[in-house]
Amino acid sequence: MMKRLSKIYCEQSDVPASNKQRKRANHDGQMPCCPVCGLTLRAGELEAHLMLEIDKLERLSSLASEKEAYSLNRKQNHSWLSSDRALGVPIYVDRLTIGAAFLILVVVVVVVVVVVVVVVVVVVVVVAVAVAVAVAVAVVGVGVGVGVVVVAVAVVGVGVGVVVVV
């Protein structure tokens, strides 16, 4: 069996001279080979073939750049992205800013309302006290000096009310 296999091997290794010449001609450098796709060409076809390959590569490159530009343009035109915001800034920042501004507005309104109510109460109390003292002085009939004191107290009360407002 071994002799038989070795005989087959020897027969296959003996390549006729004509086959060797064909193989040598293919790798001799006389037959040009395309550096892009590796296709073996005839001597006059290489330049035209290279021009076709370069055109293909340019089309692929332009398609890739158009696709990238379309993708970038599409990202910039989303409805949830504003034009003045950078792409990396999160959306919740705007919501926090709006929420903080609303909270500040509510606090300012509450403080103003409280101050106005306090001023009105102080003025009403001072005026009521001044009127009560004036009526008491008029009914009792105390002299002019007591009336001047009552007016002074009323003026001081109004002054305190103005100071509280400010």
ChimeraX commands (.cxc) that place a marker at each C-alpha (Angstrom):
marker #1 position 0.00,0.00,0.00 radius 0.5
marker #1 position 2.82,2.37,0.89 radius 0.5
marker #1 position 4.56,1.80,-2.41 radius 0.5
marker #1 position 1.41,2.55,-4.24 radius 0.5
marker #1 position 0.85,5.92,-2.42 radius 0.5
marker #1 position 4.44,6.98,-2.94 radius 0.5
marker #1 position 4.11,6.17,-6.65 radius 0.5
marker #1 position 1.01,8.41,-6.90 radius 0.5
marker #1 position 2.82,11.18,-5.04 radius 0.5
marker #1 position 5.78,10.96,-7.36 radius 0.5
marker #1 position 3.60,11.06,-10.42 radius 0.5
marker #1 position 1.84,14.18,-9.17 radius 0.5
marker #1 position 5.06,15.94,-8.30 radius 0.5
marker #1 position 6.39,15.45,-11.80 radius 0.5
marker #1 position 4.79,18.49,-13.45 radius 0.5
marker #1 position 5.29,18.74,-17.21 radius 0.5
marker #1 position 7.50,21.56,-18.41 radius 0.5
marker #1 position 4.67,23.29,-20.29 radius 0.5
marker #1 position 2.72,23.80,-17.03 radius 0.5
marker #1 position 5.80,25.28,-15.36 radius 0.5
marker #1 position 6.16,27.76,-18.20 radius 0.5
marker #1 position 2.51,28.88,-17.87 radius 0.5
marker #1 position 2.81,29.39,-14.11 radius 0.5
marker #1 position 6.05,31.32,-14.55 radius 0.5
marker #1 position 4.40,33.57,-17.15 radius 0.5
marker #1 position 1.55,34.39,-14.76 radius 0.5
marker #1 position 3.91,35.46,-11.97 radius 0.5
marker #1 position 6.59,36.94,-14.16 radius 0.5
marker #1 position 5.33,40.52,-13.85 radius 0.5
marker #1 position 4.49,40.78,-17.53 radius 0.5
marker #1 position 0.79,40.28,-16.74 radius 0.5
marker #1 position -0.29,43.31,-14.71 radius 0.5
marker #1 position -2.36,42.84,-11.58 radius 0.5
marker #1 position -4.80,45.44,-10.21 radius 0.5
marker #1 position -3.56,46.72,-6.81 radius 0.5
marker #1 position -7.15,47.47,-5.68 radius 0.5
marker #1 position -9.04,44.26,-6.48 radius 0.5
marker #1 position -6.19,41.86,-7.39 radius 0.5
marker #1 position -7.54,41.06,-10.87 radius 0.5
marker #1 position -4.96,39.92,-13.45 radius 0.5
marker #1 position -5.30,41.98,-16.61 radius 0.5
marker #1 position -3.79,42.26,-20.05 radius 0.5
marker #1 position -1.03,44.78,-20.54 radius 0.5
marker #1 position -3.17,47.54,-22.08 radius 0.5
marker #1 position -6.18,47.16,-19.77 radius 0.5
marker #1 position -4.58,48.15,-16.47 radius 0.5
marker #1 position -4.92,51.92,-16.85 radius 0.5
marker #1 position -8.61,51.79,-17.86 radius 0.5
marker #1 position -9.34,49.28,-15.09 radius 0.5
marker #1 position -7.61,51.49,-12.50 radius 0.5
marker #1 position -9.70,54.48,-13.60 radius 0.5
marker #1 position -12.88,52.41,-13.09 radius 0.5
marker #1 position -11.71,51.31,-9.64 radius 0.5
marker #1 position -10.86,54.91,-8.66 radius 0.5
marker #1 position -14.33,56.05,-9.82 radius 0.5
marker #1 position -15.93,53.32,-7.69 radius 0.5
marker #1 position -13.90,54.39,-4.65 radius 0.5
marker #1 position -14.82,58.05,-5.17 radius 0.5
marker #1 position -18.53,57.17,-5.41 radius 0.5
marker #1 position -18.32,55.09,-2.24 radius 0.5
marker #1 position -16.50,57.90,-0.46 radius 0.5
marker #1 position -19.03,60.53,-1.56 radius 0.5
marker #1 position -21.94,58.29,-0.53 radius 0.5
marker #1 position -20.39,57.81,2.90 radius 0.5
marker #1 position -19.86,61.56,3.38 radius 0.5
marker #1 position -23.42,62.32,2.17 radius 0.5
marker #1 position -24.82,59.75,4.58 radius 0.5
marker #1 position -22.80,61.25,7.44 radius 0.5
marker #1 position -23.94,64.79,6.56 radius 0.5
marker #1 position -27.57,63.63,6.34 radius 0.5
marker #1 position -27.29,61.89,9.69 radius 0.5
marker #1 position -25.75,64.96,11.35 radius 0.5
marker #1 position -28.37,67.28,9.81 radius 0.5
marker #1 position -31.13,64.97,10.97 radius 0.5
marker #1 position -29.81,64.99,14.53 radius 0.5
marker #1 position -29.70,68.79,14.56 radius 0.5
marker #1 position -33.26,69.16,13.26 radius 0.5
marker #1 position -35.01,67.07,15.90 radius 0.5
marker #1 position -37.96,68.89,17.45 radius 0.5
marker #1 position -36.74,68.31,21.00 radius 0.5
marker #1 position -33.38,69.92,20.32 radius 0.5
marker #1 position -33.31,73.71,20.27 radius 0.5
marker #1 position -30.92,75.47,17.94 radius 0.5
marker #1 position -29.24,77.51,20.69 radius 0.5
marker #1 position -28.45,74.52,22.91 radius 0.5
marker #1 position -25.34,72.43,22.49 radius 0.5
marker #1 position -25.91,68.79,21.62 radius 0.5
marker #1 position -24.37,67.56,24.86 radius 0.5
marker #1 position -26.49,69.65,27.25 radius 0.5
marker #1 position -29.26,67.60,28.86 radius 0.5
marker #1 position -32.87,68.69,28.40 radius 0.5
marker #1 position -33.70,68.59,32.10 radius 0.5
marker #1 position -31.51,71.67,32.67 radius 0.5
marker #1 position -34.17,73.84,31.00 radius 0.5
marker #1 position -36.89,72.26,33.09 radius 0.5
marker #1 position -34.93,72.92,36.29 radius 0.5
marker #1 position -34.36,76.54,35.28 radius 0.5
marker #1 position -38.05,77.07,34.56 radius 0.5
marker #1 position -39.02,75.37,37.83 radius 0.5
marker #1 position -36.59,77.49,39.85 radius 0.5
marker #1 position -37.85,80.71,38.24 radius 0.5
marker #1 position -41.46,79.76,39.00 radius 0.5
marker #1 position -40.57,78.96,42.62 radius 0.5
marker #1 position -38.82,82.33,43.04 radius 0.5
marker #1 position -41.85,84.11,41.56 radius 0.5
marker #1 position -44.21,82.35,43.98 radius 0.5
marker #1 position -42.02,83.23,46.98 radius 0.5
marker #1 position -41.84,86.91,45.96 radius 0.5
marker #1 position -45.61,87.12,45.51 radius 0.5
marker #1 position -46.23,85.51,48.92 radius 0.5
marker #1 position -43.80,87.89,50.65 radius 0.5
marker #1 position -45.39,90.94,49.01 radius 0.5
marker #1 position -48.89,89.81,50.01 radius 0.5
marker #1 position -47.82,89.21,53.63 radius 0.5
marker #1 position -46.15,92.64,53.86 radius 0.5
marker #1 position -49.22,94.39,52.42 radius 0.5
marker #1 position -51.53,92.59,54.86 radius 0.5
marker #1 position -49.32,93.49,57.84 radius 0.5
marker #1 position -49.17,97.15,56.78 radius 0.5
marker #1 position -52.94,97.33,56.32 radius 0.5
marker #1 position -53.54,95.77,59.75 radius 0.5
marker #1 position -51.09,98.15,61.45 radius 0.5
marker #1 position -52.62,101.20,59.76 radius 0.5
marker #1 position -56.17,100.11,60.64 radius 0.5
marker #1 position -55.22,99.50,64.27 radius 0.5
marker #1 position -53.42,102.84,64.59 radius 0.5
marker #1 position -56.29,104.74,62.98 radius 0.5
marker #1 position -58.84,102.94,65.16 radius 0.5
marker #1 position -56.88,103.76,68.32 radius 0.5
marker #1 position -56.53,107.40,67.24 radius 0.5
marker #1 position -60.25,107.71,66.48 radius 0.5
marker #1 position -61.17,106.05,69.79 radius 0.5
marker #1 position -58.93,108.41,71.75 radius 0.5
marker #1 position -60.27,111.43,69.85 radius 0.5
marker #1 position -63.87,110.40,70.52 radius 0.5
marker #1 position -63.10,109.80,74.19 radius 0.5
marker #1 position -61.46,113.21,74.51 radius 0.5
marker #1 position -64.39,114.91,72.77 radius 0.5
marker #1 position -66.97,113.18,74.93 radius 0.5
marker #1 position -65.15,113.69,78.18 radius 0.5
marker #1 position -64.29,117.24,77.25 radius 0.5
marker #1 position -60.64,117.20,78.10 radius 0.5
marker #1 position -58.73,120.23,76.94 radius 0.5
marker #1 position -56.92,121.00,73.73 radius 0.5
marker #1 position -53.64,119.53,75.01 radius 0.5
marker #1 position -55.06,116.05,75.11 radius 0.5
marker #1 position -56.39,116.48,71.54 radius 0.5
marker #1 position -52.91,117.43,70.32 radius 0.5
marker #1 position -51.48,114.32,72.00 radius 0.5
marker #1 position -54.09,112.16,70.27 radius 0.5
marker #1 position -53.23,113.64,66.86 radius 0.5
marker #1 position -49.51,113.08,67.55 radius 0.5
marker #1 position -50.17,109.42,68.43 radius 0.5
marker #1 position -52.13,109.02,65.19 radius 0.5
marker #1 position -49.31,110.56,63.15 radius 0.5
marker #1 position -46.76,108.30,64.86 radius 0.5
marker #1 position -48.97,105.27,64.09 radius 0.5
marker #1 position -49.18,106.20,60.42 radius 0.5
marker #1 position -45.41,106.71,60.38 radius 0.5
marker #1 position -44.89,103.24,61.85 radius 0.5
marker #1 position -47.17,101.84,59.14 radius 0.5
marker #1 position -45.16,103.55,56.41 radius 0.5
marker #1 position -41.89,102.25,57.88 radius 0.5
marker #1 position -43.29,98.70,57.93 radius 0.5
marker #1 position -44.27,99.00,54.26 radius 0.5
marker #1 position -40.80,100.12,53.27 radius 0.5
marker link #1:1,2 radius 0.2
marker link #1:2,3 radius 0.2
marker link #1:3,4 radius 0.2
marker link #1:4,5 radius 0.2
marker link #1:5,6 radius 0.2
marker link #1:6,7 radius 0.2
marker link #1:7,8 radius 0.2
marker link #1:8,9 radius 0.2
marker link #1:9,10 radius 0.2
marker link #1:10,11 radius 0.2
marker link #1:11,12 radius 0.2
marker link #1:12,13 radius 0.2
marker link #1:13,14 radius 0.2
marker link #1:14,15 radius 0.2
marker link #1:15,16 radius 0.2
marker link #1:16,17 radius 0.2
marker link #1:17,18 radius 0.2
marker link #1:18,19 radius 0.2
marker link #1:19,20 radius 0.2
marker link #1:20,21 radius 0.2
marker link #1:21,22 radius 0.2
marker link #1:22,23 radius 0.2
marker link #1:23,24 radius 0.2
marker link #1:24,25 radius 0.2
marker link #1:25,26 radius 0.2
marker link #1:26,27 radius 0.2
marker link #1:27,28 radius 0.2
marker link #1:28,29 radius 0.2
marker link #1:29,30 radius 0.2
marker link #1:30,31 radius 0.2
marker link #1:31,32 radius 0.2
marker link #1:32,33 radius 0.2
marker link #1:33,34 radius 0.2
marker link #1:34,35 radius 0.2
marker link #1:35,36 radius 0.2
marker link #1:36,37 radius 0.2
marker link #1:37,38 radius 0.2
marker link #1:38,39 radius 0.2
marker link #1:39,40 radius 0.2
marker link #1:40,41 radius 0.2
marker link #1:41,42 radius 0.2
marker link #1:42,43 radius 0.2
marker link #1:43,44 radius 0.2
marker link #1:44,45 radius 0.2
marker link #1:45,46 radius 0.2
marker link #1:46,47 radius 0.2
marker link #1:47,48 radius 0.2
marker link #1:48,49 radius 0.2
marker link #1:49,50 radius 0.2
marker link #1:50,51 radius 0.2
marker link #1:51,52 radius 0.2
marker link #1:52,53 radius 0.2
marker link #1:53,54 radius 0.2
marker link #1:54,55 radius 0.2
marker link #1:55,56 radius 0.2
marker link #1:56,57 radius 0.2
marker link #1:57,58 radius 0.2
marker link #1:58,59 radius 0.2
marker link #1:59,60 radius 0.2
marker link #1:60,61 radius 0.2
marker link #1:61,62 radius 0.2
marker link #1:62,63 radius 0.2
marker link #1:63,64 radius 0.2
marker link #1:64,65 radius 0.2
marker link #1:65,66 radius 0.2
marker link #1:66,67 radius 0.2
marker link #1:67,68 radius 0.2
marker link #1:68,69 radius 0.2
marker link #1:69,70 radius 0.2
marker link #1:70,71 radius 0.2
marker link #1:71,72 radius 0.2
marker link #1:72,73 radius 0.2
marker link #1:73,74 radius 0.2
marker link #1:74,75 radius 0.2
marker link #1:75,76 radius 0.2
marker link #1:76,77 radius 0.2
marker link #1:77,78 radius 0.2
marker link #1:78,79 radius 0.2
marker link #1:79,80 radius 0.2
marker link #1:80,81 radius 0.2
marker link #1:81,82 radius 0.2
marker link #1:82,83 radius 0.2
marker link #1:83,84 radius 0.2
marker link #1:84,85 radius 0.2
marker link #1:85,86 radius 0.2
marker link #1:86,87 radius 0.2
marker link #1:87,88 radius 0.2
marker link #1:88,89 radius 0.2
marker link #1:89,90 radius 0.2
marker link #1:90,91 radius 0.2
marker link #1:91,92 radius 0.2
marker link #1:92,93 radius 0.2
marker link #1:93,94 radius 0.2
marker link #1:94,95 radius 0.2
marker link #1:95,96 radius 0.2
marker link #1:96,97 radius 0.2
marker link #1:97,98 radius 0.2
marker link #1:98,99 radius 0.2
marker link #1:99,100 radius 0.2
marker link #1:100,101 radius 0.2
marker link #1:101,102 radius 0.2
marker link #1:102,103 radius 0.2
marker link #1:103,104 radius 0.2
marker link #1:104,105 radius 0.2
marker link #1:105,106 radius 0.2
marker link #1:106,107 radius 0.2
marker link #1:107,108 radius 0.2
marker link #1:108,109 radius 0.2
marker link #1:109,110 radius 0.2
marker link #1:110,111 radius 0.2
marker link #1:111,112 radius 0.2
marker link #1:112,113 radius 0.2
marker link #1:113,114 radius 0.2
marker link #1:114,115 radius 0.2
marker link #1:115,116 radius 0.2
marker link #1:116,117 radius 0.2
marker link #1:117,118 radius 0.2
marker link #1:118,119 radius 0.2
marker link #1:119,120 radius 0.2
marker link #1:120,121 radius 0.2
marker link #1:121,122 radius 0.2
marker link #1:122,123 radius 0.2
marker link #1:123,124 radius 0.2
marker link #1:124,125 radius 0.2
marker link #1:125,126 radius 0.2
marker link #1:126,127 radius 0.2
marker link #1:127,128 radius 0.2
marker link #1:128,129 radius 0.2
marker link #1:129,130 radius 0.2
marker link #1:130,131 radius 0.2
marker link #1:131,132 radius 0.2
marker link #1:132,133 radius 0.2
marker link #1:133,134 radius 0.2
marker link #1:134,135 radius 0.2
marker link #1:135,136 radius 0.2
marker link #1:136,137 radius 0.2
marker link #1:137,138 radius 0.2
marker link #1:138,139 radius 0.2
marker link #1:139,140 radius 0.2
marker link #1:140,141 radius 0.2
marker link #1:141,142 radius 0.2
marker link #1:142,143 radius 0.2
marker link #1:143,144 radius 0.2
marker link #1:144,145 radius 0.2
marker link #1:145,146 radius 0.2
marker link #1:146,147 radius 0.2
marker link #1:147,148 radius 0.2
marker link #1:148,149 radius 0.2
marker link #1:149,150 radius 0.2
marker link #1:150,151 radius 0.2
marker link #1:151,152 radius 0.2
marker link #1:152,153 radius 0.2
marker link #1:153,154 radius 0.2
marker link #1:154,155 radius 0.2
marker link #1:155,156 radius 0.2
marker link #1:156,157 radius 0.2
marker link #1:157,158 radius 0.2
marker link #1:158,159 radius 0.2
marker link #1:159,160 radius 0.2
marker link #1:160,161 radius 0.2
marker link #1:161,162 radius 0.2
marker link #1:162,163 radius 0.2
marker link #1:163,164 radius 0.2
marker link #1:164,165 radius 0.2
marker link #1:165,166 radius 0.2
view
